[in-house]
């Protein structure tokens, strides 16, 4: 008896349909989300994606992948599944949690996108959340003592600010003055983008609760400091090292927030009448020395470029996560890009808007997608970030609005 032939397999194009996020808040008892649950932030994001894309039947969602770095409490219990249920998706829609520290949401996107390309899914929701007020980085962890006792990594690798100081040591030409100037520009570009209406449409309003003040509504990002000056930055303390380089002004803060995006096979998006914000080209993840984790986006970008046949000169827009200014500067210097290149974080970055760890990757993607809509002269864009414990992550995207397609 002959065996039946399986279906032939071919890879499909994957598109980023839409992305949204909550306003980002400051972590801590005075932050806007101090008494708001992390899973409720995710639920709001999922519901908003469905509201903004009414052409998508809820039962066509095949997977929900939600990242969190600290997966306990209201960020635990297989968050992708519980958030899907709480958001009102059909019980037939599965979900899961994912963790790659800062690149959690980015990994949620590449993992589900790979499943779409392979044919396992047609449509997926991917995103991330981090409530650093409820769950400070490292809460509940129990590192294996061999990591330190056997000197597998330098002890400074476990303190992200110390790894940034190490990067300043390795590249002494990346001065504190350059880091401060870059940080000031991030604040200024963010403020200009908000004033121009470029940042804001992707935000979903979020109900907030306070036992003292009652209910409220978060409508704007809390972390930005538009009053920042270069002189003020120069006076800030360097908490990770006496007379160091890294300050609260040239690094991202501790933040709360959630992001989410809708991914689909391009033919399915066309079938359903969904908009296409950008098309996935390729991605790369790498490991680097944990004590200088900030250098990670350099080799991850080199890998992504090599595997897609592109060069750095083909990239017309860069969305680089600003965990620390020095980390972005190391990337720019390596690729011969000026600190003030207009292609880089044109709407500011995490130094201004905040970095709720596992959620940030989709913020980068959502902004790039919106920038593509404004820039038909740009064909390729790149989202990249450094990752705790010594990793780098890069995803390359293509602009469906590129004017060259019309020729």
ZATORGU-674119 format. One record per residue (C-alpha): chain; residue number from 1; z, x, y; residue in three letters. Coordinates in steps of 0.1 Angstrom, whole numbers, padded with zeros to 4 digits. Layout:
! ZATORGU-674119
+-----+-----+-------+-------+-------+------+
| mol | seq |    up |  east | north | type |
+-----+-----+-------+-------+-------+------+
|   A | NUM |     Z |     X |     Y |  ala |
...
+-----+-----+-------+-------+-------+------+
! end
This chain:
! ZATORGU-674119
+-----+-----+-------+-------+-------+------+
| mol | seq |    up |  east | north | type |
+-----+-----+-------+-------+-------+------+
|   A |   1 |  0000 |  0000 |  0000 |  unk |
|   A |   2 | -0010 |  0015 |  0033 |  unk |
|   A |   3 |  0014 |  0018 |  0062 |  unk |
|   A |   4 |  0005 | -0001 |  0094 |  unk |
|   A |   5 | -0007 |  0020 |  0123 |  unk |
|   A |   6 |  0018 |  0022 |  0152 |  unk |
|   A |   7 |  0007 |  0013 |  0187 |  unk |
|   A |   8 | -0010 |  0042 |  0205 |  unk |
|   A |   9 |  0010 |  0058 |  0232 |  unk |
|   A |  10 |  0001 |  0070 |  0267 |  unk |
|   A |  11 |  0022 |  0078 |  0297 |  unk |
|   A |  12 |  0022 |  0054 |  0326 |  unk |
|   A |  13 |  0025 |  0060 |  0363 |  unk |
|   A |  14 |  0060 |  0052 |  0377 |  unk |
|   A |  15 |  0066 |  0039 |  0412 |  unk |
|   A |  16 |  0096 |  0035 |  0435 |  unk |
|   A |  17 |  0094 | -0001 |  0446 |  unk |
|   A |  18 |  0124 | -0004 |  0470 |  unk |
|   A |  19 |  0157 |  0012 |  0478 |  unk |
|   A |  20 |  0188 | -0001 |  0495 |  unk |
|   A |  21 |  0223 |  0012 |  0502 |  unk |
|   A |  22 |  0256 |  0001 |  0516 |  unk |
|   A |  23 |  0267 |  0016 |  0549 |  unk |
|   A |  24 |  0286 |  0048 |  0541 |  unk |
|   A |  25 |  0323 |  0049 |  0549 |  unk |
|   A |  26 |  0349 |  0076 |  0554 |  unk |
|   A |  27 |  0371 |  0081 |  0524 |  unk |
|   A |  28 |  0408 |  0075 |  0528 |  unk |
|   A |  29 |  0433 |  0048 |  0539 |  unk |
|   A |  30 |  0416 |  0043 |  0573 |  unk |
|   A |  31 |  0380 |  0041 |  0559 |  unk |
|   A |  32 |  0361 |  0008 |  0560 |  unk |
|   A |  33 |  0362 |  0005 |  0522 |  unk |
|   A |  34 |  0398 |  0016 |  0517 |  unk |
|   A |  35 |  0406 | -0017 |  0500 |  unk |
|   A |  36 |  0371 | -0025 |  0486 |  unk |
|   A |  37 |  0363 | -0019 |  0449 |  unk |
|   A |  38 |  0336 |  0006 |  0440 |  unk |
|   A |  39 |  0320 | -0018 |  0415 |  unk |
|   A |  40 |  0317 | -0045 |  0442 |  unk |
|   A |  41 |  0297 | -0020 |  0463 |  unk |
|   A |  42 |  0272 | -0016 |  0434 |  unk |
|   A |  43 |  0270 | -0054 |  0427 |  unk |
|   A |  44 |  0261 | -0060 |  0464 |  unk |
|   A |  45 |  0233 | -0034 |  0461 |  unk |
|   A |  46 |  0219 | -0049 |  0429 |  unk |
|   A |  47 |  0219 | -0084 |  0444 |  unk |
|   A |  48 |  0202 | -0072 |  0475 |  unk |
|   A |  49 |  0174 | -0055 |  0456 |  unk |
|   A |  50 |  0167 | -0088 |  0438 |  unk |
|   A |  51 |  0169 | -0107 |  0471 |  unk |
|   A |  52 |  0144 | -0085 |  0488 |  unk |
|   A |  53 |  0120 | -0086 |  0459 |  unk |
|   A |  54 |  0117 | -0123 |  0450 |  unk |
|   A |  55 |  0085 | -0117 |  0431 |  unk |
|   A |  56 |  0106 | -0099 |  0404 |  unk |
|   A |  57 |  0121 | -0123 |  0378 |  unk |
|   A |  58 |  0156 | -0111 |  0370 |  unk |
|   A |  59 |  0148 | -0112 |  0332 |  unk |
|   A |  60 |  0121 | -0086 |  0338 |  unk |
|   A |  61 |  0147 | -0059 |  0346 |  unk |
|   A |  62 |  0149 | -0039 |  0314 |  unk |
|   A |  63 |  0177 | -0015 |  0323 |  unk |
|   A |  64 |  0204 | -0008 |  0348 |  unk |
|   A |  65 |  0216 |  0029 |  0352 |  unk |
|   A |  66 |  0244 |  0035 |  0376 |  unk |
|   A |  67 |  0259 |  0069 |  0383 |  unk |
|   A |  68 |  0295 |  0079 |  0392 |  unk |
|   A |  69 |  0311 |  0113 |  0392 |  unk |
|   A |  70 |  0346 |  0101 |  0386 |  unk |
|   A |  71 |  0342 |  0074 |  0358 |  unk |
|   A |  72 |  0377 |  0059 |  0358 |  unk |
|   A |  73 |  0392 |  0027 |  0372 |  unk |
|   A |  74 |  0367 |  0006 |  0392 |  unk |
|   A |  75 |  0341 |  0033 |  0385 |  unk |
|   A |  76 |  0345 |  0032 |  0348 |  unk |
|   A |  77 |  0339 |  0007 |  0319 |  unk |
|   A |  78 |  0302 |  0015 |  0315 |  unk |
|   A |  79 |  0295 |  0007 |  0352 |  unk |
|   A |  80 |  0258 | -0001 |  0348 |  unk |
|   A |  81 |  0265 | -0028 |  0323 |  unk |
|   A |  82 |  0295 | -0044 |  0341 |  unk |
|   A |  83 |  0277 | -0043 |  0375 |  unk |
|   A |  84 |  0247 | -0060 |  0360 |  unk |
|   A |  85 |  0268 | -0088 |  0346 |  unk |
|   A |  86 |  0288 | -0091 |  0379 |  unk |
|   A |  87 |  0255 | -0092 |  0399 |  unk |
|   A |  88 |  0243 | -0122 |  0379 |  unk |
|   A |  89 |  0216 | -0105 |  0359 |  unk |
|   A |  90 |  0209 | -0121 |  0325 |  unk |
|   A |  91 |  0232 | -0110 |  0298 |  unk |
|   A |  92 |  0201 | -0097 |  0280 |  unk |
|   A |  93 |  0198 | -0069 |  0306 |  unk |
|   A |  94 |  0215 | -0038 |  0293 |  unk |
|   A |  95 |  0231 | -0010 |  0314 |  unk |
|   A |  96 |  0249 |  0023 |  0312 |  unk |
|   A |  97 |  0267 |  0049 |  0333 |  unk |
|   A |  98 |  0255 |  0084 |  0340 |  unk |
|   A |  99 |  0270 |  0115 |  0354 |  unk |
|   A | 100 |  0255 |  0147 |  0369 |  unk |
|   A | 101 |  0280 |  0150 |  0397 |  unk |
|   A | 102 |  0262 |  0149 |  0431 |  unk |
|   A | 103 |  0228 |  0143 |  0413 |  unk |
|   A | 104 |  0240 |  0113 |  0394 |  unk |
|   A | 105 |  0218 |  0087 |  0411 |  unk |
|   A | 106 |  0189 |  0112 |  0411 |  unk |
|   A | 107 |  0193 |  0116 |  0373 |  unk |
|   A | 108 |  0196 |  0078 |  0369 |  unk |
|   A | 109 |  0162 |  0076 |  0385 |  unk |
|   A | 110 |  0145 |  0104 |  0365 |  unk |
|   A | 111 |  0160 |  0091 |  0332 |  unk |
|   A | 112 |  0149 |  0055 |  0337 |  unk |
|   A | 113 |  0116 |  0066 |  0352 |  unk |
|   A | 114 |  0109 |  0087 |  0321 |  unk |
|   A | 115 |  0117 |  0056 |  0299 |  unk |
|   A | 116 |  0092 |  0036 |  0320 |  unk |
|   A | 117 |  0065 |  0063 |  0317 |  unk |
|   A | 118 |  0071 |  0065 |  0279 |  unk |
|   A | 119 |  0068 |  0027 |  0276 |  unk |
|   A | 120 |  0104 |  0018 |  0267 |  unk |
|   A | 121 |  0109 | -0001 |  0299 |  unk |
|   A | 122 |  0087 | -0019 |  0325 |  unk |
|   A | 123 |  0113 | -0023 |  0353 |  unk |
|   A | 124 |  0146 | -0006 |  0359 |  unk |
|   A | 125 |  0174 | -0005 |  0385 |  unk |
|   A | 126 |  0189 |  0029 |  0391 |  unk |
|   A | 127 |  0216 |  0040 |  0416 |  unk |
|   A | 128 |  0250 |  0054 |  0421 |  unk |
|   A | 129 |  0284 |  0049 |  0437 |  unk |
|   A | 130 |  0313 |  0070 |  0447 |  unk |
|   A | 131 |  0345 |  0058 |  0462 |  unk |
|   A | 132 |  0361 |  0091 |  0471 |  unk |
|   A | 133 |  0390 |  0072 |  0487 |  unk |
|   A | 134 |  0400 |  0056 |  0455 |  unk |
|   A | 135 |  0389 |  0085 |  0433 |  unk |
|   A | 136 |  0390 |  0119 |  0449 |  unk |
|   A | 137 |  0367 |  0145 |  0433 |  unk |
|   A | 138 |  0384 |  0159 |  0402 |  unk |
|   A | 139 |  0408 |  0130 |  0397 |  unk |
|   A | 140 |  0420 |  0130 |  0361 |  unk |
|   A | 141 |  0399 |  0159 |  0350 |  unk |
|   A | 142 |  0413 |  0185 |  0325 |  unk |
|   A | 143 |  0391 |  0216 |  0325 |  unk |
|   A | 144 |  0392 |  0235 |  0293 |  unk |
|   A | 145 |  0414 |  0266 |  0300 |  unk |
|   A | 146 |  0387 |  0288 |  0284 |  unk |
|   A | 147 |  0365 |  0283 |  0315 |  unk |
|   A | 148 |  0389 |  0305 |  0335 |  unk |
|   A | 149 |  0407 |  0325 |  0308 |  unk |
|   A | 150 |  0374 |  0338 |  0293 |  unk |
|   A | 151 |  0359 |  0342 |  0327 |  unk |
|   A | 152 |  0330 |  0319 |  0319 |  unk |
|   A | 153 |  0327 |  0312 |  0356 |  unk |
|   A | 154 |  0344 |  0325 |  0387 |  unk |
|   A | 155 |  0374 |  0303 |  0396 |  unk |
|   A | 156 |  0359 |  0295 |  0430 |  unk |
|   A | 157 |  0332 |  0276 |  0411 |  unk |
|   A | 158 |  0356 |  0247 |  0408 |  unk |
|   A | 159 |  0360 |  0243 |  0446 |  unk |
|   A | 160 |  0328 |  0232 |  0463 |  unk |
|   A | 161 |  0337 |  0246 |  0497 |  unk |
|   A | 162 |  0344 |  0280 |  0482 |  unk |
|   A | 163 |  0310 |  0280 |  0466 |  unk |
|   A | 164 |  0295 |  0275 |  0500 |  unk |
|   A | 165 |  0315 |  0304 |  0514 |  unk |
|   A | 166 |  0302 |  0325 |  0485 |  unk |
|   A | 167 |  0266 |  0316 |  0495 |  unk |
|   A | 168 |  0273 |  0329 |  0530 |  unk |
|   A | 169 |  0286 |  0361 |  0514 |  unk |
|   A | 170 |  0254 |  0364 |  0493 |  unk |
|   A | 171 |  0231 |  0358 |  0522 |  unk |
|   A | 172 |  0250 |  0373 |  0553 |  unk |
|   A | 173 |  0220 |  0365 |  0575 |  unk |
|   A | 174 |  0229 |  0328 |  0570 |  unk |
|   A | 175 |  0255 |  0329 |  0598 |  unk |
|   A | 176 |  0280 |  0304 |  0609 |  unk |
|   A | 177 |  0261 |  0300 |  0641 |  unk |
|   A | 178 |  0230 |  0290 |  0622 |  unk |
|   A | 179 |  0250 |  0266 |  0601 |  unk |
|   A | 180 |  0265 |  0250 |  0631 |  unk |
|   A | 181 |  0232 |  0247 |  0649 |  unk |
|   A | 182 |  0217 |  0230 |  0618 |  unk |
|   A | 183 |  0247 |  0206 |  0616 |  unk |
|   A | 184 |  0243 |  0196 |  0653 |  unk |
|   A | 185 |  0206 |  0189 |  0647 |  unk |
|   A | 186 |  0215 |  0167 |  0617 |  unk |
|   A | 187 |  0238 |  0146 |  0639 |  unk |
|   A | 188 |  0212 |  0143 |  0667 |  unk |
|   A | 189 |  0183 |  0134 |  0644 |  unk |
|   A | 190 |  0204 |  0107 |  0627 |  unk |
|   A | 191 |  0214 |  0092 |  0660 |  unk |
|   A | 192 |  0177 |  0091 |  0671 |  unk |
|   A | 193 |  0166 |  0075 |  0639 |  unk |
|   A | 194 |  0192 |  0048 |  0642 |  unk |
|   A | 195 |  0182 |  0042 |  0678 |  unk |
|   A | 196 |  0145 |  0040 |  0668 |  unk |
|   A | 197 |  0153 |  0015 |  0640 |  unk |
|   A | 198 |  0142 |  0039 |  0613 |  unk |
|   A | 199 |  0177 |  0039 |  0597 |  unk |
|   A | 200 |  0192 |  0004 |  0594 |  unk |
|   A | 201 |  0167 | -0018 |  0576 |  unk |
|   A | 202 |  0177 | -0003 |  0542 |  unk |
|   A | 203 |  0213 | -0011 |  0547 |  unk |
|   A | 204 |  0230 | -0041 |  0530 |  unk |
|   A | 205 |  0259 | -0056 |  0549 |  unk |
|   A | 206 |  0291 | -0053 |  0529 |  unk |
|   A | 207 |  0323 | -0074 |  0530 |  unk |
|   A | 208 |  0354 | -0054 |  0535 |  unk |
|   A | 209 |  0390 | -0062 |  0530 |  unk |
|   A | 210 |  0422 | -0050 |  0547 |  unk |
|   A | 211 |  0457 | -0063 |  0539 |  unk |
|   A | 212 |  0466 | -0056 |  0575 |  unk |
|   A | 213 |  0434 | -0067 |  0594 |  unk |
|   A | 214 |  0419 | -0093 |  0570 |  unk |
|   A | 215 |  0382 | -0095 |  0561 |  unk |
|   A | 216 |  0354 | -0077 |  0579 |  unk |
|   A | 217 |  0318 | -0068 |  0575 |  unk |
|   A | 218 |  0304 | -0032 |  0573 |  unk |
|   A | 219 |  0271 | -0031 |  0590 |  unk |
|   A | 220 |  0267 |  0006 |  0601 |  unk |
|   A | 221 |  0275 |  0040 |  0587 |  unk |
|   A | 222 |  0311 |  0052 |  0596 |  unk |
|   A | 223 |  0308 |  0090 |  0592 |  unk |
|   A | 224 |  0283 |  0100 |  0620 |  unk |
|   A | 225 |  0298 |  0119 |  0650 |  unk |
|   A | 226 |  0272 |  0115 |  0678 |  unk |
|   A | 227 |  0296 |  0132 |  0703 |  unk |
|   A | 228 |  0293 |  0165 |  0683 |  unk |
|   A | 229 |  0286 |  0196 |  0704 |  unk |
|   A | 230 |  0278 |  0232 |  0694 |  unk |
|   A | 231 |  0309 |  0243 |  0713 |  unk |
|   A | 232 |  0331 |  0218 |  0695 |  unk |
|   A | 233 |  0317 |  0229 |  0661 |  unk |
|   A | 234 |  0326 |  0265 |  0669 |  unk |
|   A | 235 |  0363 |  0256 |  0673 |  unk |
|   A | 236 |  0368 |  0240 |  0639 |  unk |
|   A | 237 |  0390 |  0255 |  0612 |  unk |
|   A | 238 |  0375 |  0271 |  0581 |  unk |
|   A | 239 |  0397 |  0255 |  0554 |  unk |
|   A | 240 |  0383 |  0274 |  0524 |  unk |
|   A | 241 |  0388 |  0309 |  0537 |  unk |
|   A | 242 |  0405 |  0325 |  0567 |  unk |
|   A | 243 |  0379 |  0334 |  0593 |  unk |
|   A | 244 |  0352 |  0318 |  0571 |  unk |
|   A | 245 |  0320 |  0299 |  0578 |  unk |
|   A | 246 |  0324 |  0264 |  0563 |  unk |
|   A | 247 |  0340 |  0237 |  0584 |  unk |
|   A | 248 |  0342 |  0200 |  0585 |  unk |
|   A | 249 |  0314 |  0200 |  0610 |  unk |
|   A | 250 |  0288 |  0219 |  0591 |  unk |
|   A | 251 |  0294 |  0202 |  0557 |  unk |
|   A | 252 |  0293 |  0166 |  0545 |  unk |
|   A | 253 |  0325 |  0147 |  0545 |  unk |
|   A | 254 |  0344 |  0128 |  0519 |  unk |
|   A | 255 |  0328 |  0094 |  0517 |  unk |
|   A | 256 |  0325 |  0060 |  0500 |  unk |
|   A | 257 |  0292 |  0041 |  0493 |  unk |
|   A | 258 |  0266 |  0029 |  0469 |  unk |
|   A | 259 |  0229 |  0031 |  0465 |  unk |
|   A | 260 |  0203 |  0014 |  0443 |  unk |
|   A | 261 |  0165 |  0013 |  0438 |  unk |
|   A | 262 |  0139 | -0006 |  0419 |  unk |
|   A | 263 |  0115 |  0014 |  0397 |  unk |
|   A | 264 |  0085 |  0000 |  0378 |  unk |
|   A | 265 |  0054 |  0010 |  0359 |  unk |
|   A | 266 |  0027 |  0009 |  0385 |  unk |
|   A | 267 |  0006 | -0016 |  0365 |  unk |
|   A | 268 |  0036 | -0039 |  0362 |  unk |
|   A | 269 |  0043 | -0036 |  0399 |  unk |
|   A | 270 |  0007 | -0047 |  0405 |  unk |
|   A | 271 |  0010 | -0075 |  0380 |  unk |
|   A | 272 |  0042 | -0089 |  0397 |  unk |
|   A | 273 |  0030 | -0083 |  0432 |  unk |
|   A | 274 |  0057 | -0058 |  0441 |  unk |
|   A | 275 |  0053 | -0033 |  0469 |  unk |
|   A | 276 |  0049 |  0004 |  0460 |  unk |
|   A | 277 |  0069 |  0027 |  0482 |  unk |
|   A | 278 |  0060 |  0059 |  0464 |  unk |
|   A | 279 |  0048 |  0073 |  0431 |  unk |
|   A | 280 |  0067 |  0097 |  0409 |  unk |
|   A | 281 |  0049 |  0131 |  0405 |  unk |
|   A | 282 |  0074 |  0152 |  0386 |  unk |
|   A | 283 |  0109 |  0166 |  0386 |  unk |
|   A | 284 |  0130 |  0196 |  0377 |  unk |
|   A | 285 |  0166 |  0203 |  0369 |  unk |
|   A | 286 |  0181 |  0238 |  0365 |  unk |
|   A | 287 |  0214 |  0256 |  0360 |  unk |
|   A | 288 |  0225 |  0285 |  0383 |  unk |
|   A | 289 |  0257 |  0305 |  0387 |  unk |
|   A | 290 |  0284 |  0279 |  0393 |  unk |
|   A | 291 |  0300 |  0300 |  0420 |  unk |
|   A | 292 |  0269 |  0297 |  0441 |  unk |
|   A | 293 |  0258 |  0262 |  0432 |  unk |
|   A | 294 |  0242 |  0257 |  0466 |  unk |
|   A | 295 |  0213 |  0279 |  0456 |  unk |
|   A | 296 |  0204 |  0254 |  0429 |  unk |
|   A | 297 |  0176 |  0235 |  0447 |  unk |
|   A | 298 |  0155 |  0267 |  0450 |  unk |
|   A | 299 |  0148 |  0272 |  0413 |  unk |
|   A | 300 |  0147 |  0234 |  0406 |  unk |
|   A | 301 |  0120 |  0231 |  0432 |  unk |
|   A | 302 |  0101 |  0261 |  0418 |  unk |
|   A | 303 |  0103 |  0244 |  0384 |  unk |
|   A | 304 |  0091 |  0210 |  0397 |  unk |
|   A | 305 |  0063 |  0226 |  0416 |  unk |
|   A | 306 |  0051 |  0247 |  0387 |  unk |
|   A | 307 |  0051 |  0217 |  0363 |  unk |
|   A | 308 |  0031 |  0195 |  0387 |  unk |
|   A | 309 |  0006 |  0222 |  0398 |  unk |
|   A | 310 |  0017 |  0220 |  0434 |  unk |
|   A | 311 |  0029 |  0246 |  0459 |  unk |
|   A | 312 |  0055 |  0244 |  0486 |  unk |
|   A | 313 |  0027 |  0242 |  0511 |  unk |
|   A | 314 |  0016 |  0208 |  0496 |  unk |
|   A | 315 |  0049 |  0192 |  0506 |  unk |
|   A | 316 |  0047 |  0173 |  0538 |  unk |
|   A | 317 |  0082 |  0159 |  0539 |  unk |
|   A | 318 |  0115 |  0172 |  0526 |  unk |
|   A | 319 |  0147 |  0152 |  0521 |  unk |
|   A | 320 |  0173 |  0178 |  0512 |  unk |
|   A | 321 |  0209 |  0168 |  0507 |  unk |
|   A | 322 |  0232 |  0185 |  0532 |  unk |
|   A | 323 |  0263 |  0191 |  0511 |  unk |
|   A | 324 |  0267 |  0222 |  0532 |  unk |
|   A | 325 |  0244 |  0235 |  0560 |  unk |
|   A | 326 |  0243 |  0269 |  0543 |  unk |
|   A | 327 |  0229 |  0254 |  0512 |  unk |
|   A | 328 |  0199 |  0239 |  0530 |  unk |
|   A | 329 |  0194 |  0271 |  0550 |  unk |
|   A | 330 |  0192 |  0291 |  0518 |  unk |
|   A | 331 |  0165 |  0268 |  0506 |  unk |
|   A | 332 |  0145 |  0270 |  0538 |  unk |
|   A | 333 |  0148 |  0308 |  0540 |  unk |
|   A | 334 |  0136 |  0312 |  0504 |  unk |
|   A | 335 |  0105 |  0291 |  0511 |  unk |
|   A | 336 |  0098 |  0305 |  0545 |  unk |
|   A | 337 |  0105 |  0272 |  0563 |  unk |
|   A | 338 |  0120 |  0273 |  0598 |  unk |
|   A | 339 |  0155 |  0258 |  0604 |  unk |
|   A | 340 |  0140 |  0232 |  0628 |  unk |
|   A | 341 |  0109 |  0224 |  0608 |  unk |
|   A | 342 |  0101 |  0188 |  0616 |  unk |
|   A | 343 |  0092 |  0181 |  0580 |  unk |
|   A | 344 |  0128 |  0187 |  0569 |  unk |
|   A | 345 |  0153 |  0158 |  0571 |  unk |
|   A | 346 |  0135 |  0142 |  0600 |  unk |
|   A | 347 |  0162 |  0114 |  0602 |  unk |
|   A | 348 |  0192 |  0137 |  0598 |  unk |
|   A | 349 |  0211 |  0142 |  0566 |  unk |
|   A | 350 |  0245 |  0141 |  0548 |  unk |
|   A | 351 |  0263 |  0162 |  0574 |  unk |
|   A | 352 |  0258 |  0131 |  0597 |  unk |
|   A | 353 |  0256 |  0101 |  0574 |  unk |
|   A | 354 |  0279 |  0113 |  0546 |  unk |
|   A | 355 |  0277 |  0122 |  0509 |  unk |
|   A | 356 |  0293 |  0098 |  0485 |  unk |
|   A | 357 |  0285 |  0122 |  0456 |  unk |
|   A | 358 |  0267 |  0104 |  0428 |  unk |
|   A | 359 |  0250 |  0079 |  0451 |  unk |
|   A | 360 |  0233 |  0103 |  0474 |  unk |
|   A | 361 |  0201 |  0110 |  0455 |  unk |
|   A | 362 |  0188 |  0075 |  0460 |  unk |
|   A | 363 |  0196 |  0076 |  0497 |  unk |
|   A | 364 |  0172 |  0106 |  0499 |  unk |
|   A | 365 |  0146 |  0087 |  0480 |  unk |
|   A | 366 |  0149 |  0056 |  0500 |  unk |
|   A | 367 |  0145 |  0075 |  0533 |  unk |
|   A | 368 |  0115 |  0094 |  0520 |  unk |
|   A | 369 |  0099 |  0062 |  0509 |  unk |
|   A | 370 |  0103 |  0047 |  0544 |  unk |
|   A | 371 |  0090 |  0079 |  0560 |  unk |
|   A | 372 |  0059 |  0077 |  0538 |  unk |
|   A | 373 |  0052 |  0043 |  0552 |  unk |
|   A | 374 |  0051 |  0058 |  0587 |  unk |
|   A | 375 |  0032 |  0089 |  0577 |  unk |
|   A | 376 | -0002 |  0083 |  0560 |  unk |
|   A | 377 | -0011 |  0119 |  0569 |  unk |
|   A | 378 |  0014 |  0131 |  0543 |  unk |
|   A | 379 |  0006 |  0130 |  0506 |  unk |
|   A | 380 |  0036 |  0146 |  0489 |  unk |
|   A | 381 |  0073 |  0146 |  0496 |  unk |
|   A | 382 |  0103 |  0162 |  0479 |  unk |
|   A | 383 |  0139 |  0151 |  0474 |  unk |
|   A | 384 |  0163 |  0179 |  0463 |  unk |
|   A | 385 |  0200 |  0186 |  0461 |  unk |
|   A | 386 |  0225 |  0211 |  0448 |  unk |
|   A | 387 |  0249 |  0200 |  0421 |  unk |
|   A | 388 |  0285 |  0209 |  0413 |  unk |
|   A | 389 |  0292 |  0233 |  0384 |  unk |
|   A | 390 |  0260 |  0252 |  0392 |  unk |
|   A | 391 |  0228 |  0231 |  0391 |  unk |
|   A | 392 |  0199 |  0221 |  0412 |  unk |
|   A | 393 |  0178 |  0189 |  0411 |  unk |
|   A | 394 |  0143 |  0182 |  0426 |  unk |
|   A | 395 |  0120 |  0152 |  0424 |  unk |
|   A | 396 |  0085 |  0152 |  0439 |  unk |
|   A | 397 |  0069 |  0120 |  0451 |  unk |
|   A | 398 |  0034 |  0109 |  0462 |  unk |
|   A | 399 |  0027 |  0087 |  0492 |  unk |
|   A | 400 |  0006 |  0056 |  0482 |  unk |
|   A | 401 | -0003 |  0052 |  0518 |  unk |
|   A | 402 | -0019 |  0086 |  0521 |  unk |
|   A | 403 | -0051 |  0083 |  0542 |  unk |
|   A | 404 | -0070 |  0105 |  0517 |  unk |
|   A | 405 | -0070 |  0077 |  0492 |  unk |
|   A | 406 | -0092 |  0056 |  0515 |  unk |
|   A | 407 | -0119 |  0083 |  0518 |  unk |
+-----+-----+-------+-------+-------+------+
! end
